[in-house]
Every structure is written in C-alpha cells, then in structure tokens.
Amino acid sequence: MSGQLALMTGGTVVAAAVWETLPAEAQREVAVRLARLVARLVEAQRDE
C-alpha cells in the first residue's frame, strides 16, 4: 500500500490514496503536526 493512508471511521478501516495528491507543503505540515503529536504523547507518558 505504498503512498496510501489508512483512515479509520466508525470501526471501518478504509485505504485512501491521498498522500501523493497533497502539495509538498501540505505533506510537510502533516508530518510536522504528527511529529509534534507523538512528542506530546511521549512526554505525557514519561510524566506518568
């Protein structure tokens, strides 16, 4: 499934080939936001 995102909606997983259709700036923004989210989750886990 190269280049596809798995979207989960109401318990159903749907493959969506959208990544390549996004402009490079949007791909970068998504990657940065995901990295920040993961960092916050890791930090919260450490604080417990």
C-alpha positions in Angstrom: 0.0 0.0 0.0 2.7 2.4 -0.9 1.5 6.0 -0.8 -1.7 5.3 1.0 -3.1 6.4 4.3 -5.4 4.1 6.3 -8.4 6.1 7.6 -10.5 4.7 10.4 -14.1 5.8 10.6 -16.5 4.1 13.0 -14.5 0.9 13.2 -14.1 0.6 9.5 -10.6 1.0 8.0 -10.5 2.5 4.5 -7.5 2.9 2.3 -7.2 6.4 0.9 -4.6 7.1 -1.8 -4.3 10.8 -0.9 -0.8 11.4 0.1 0.6 11.9 -3.4 -2.2 14.3 -4.3 -1.2 16.7 -1.5 1.1 19.5 -2.3 4.6 19.2 -0.9 3.9 21.9 1.7 0.8 20.2 2.9 2.7 16.9 3.2 5.4 18.7 5.3 2.7 20.3 7.5 1.1 16.9 8.2 4.4 15.3 9.0 5.4 18.2 11.4 2.0 18.0 13.1 2.2 14.3 13.5 5.7 14.6 14.9 4.6 17.2 17.5 1.6 15.0 18.5 3.9 12.0 19.0 6.3 14.1 21.0 3.5 15.3 23.3 2.2 11.8 23.8 5.7 10.5 24.6 6.2 13.4 27.1 2.9 12.7 28.7 3.8 9.1 29.1 7.1 10.0 30.8 5.2 12.2 33.3 3.0 9.4 34.5 
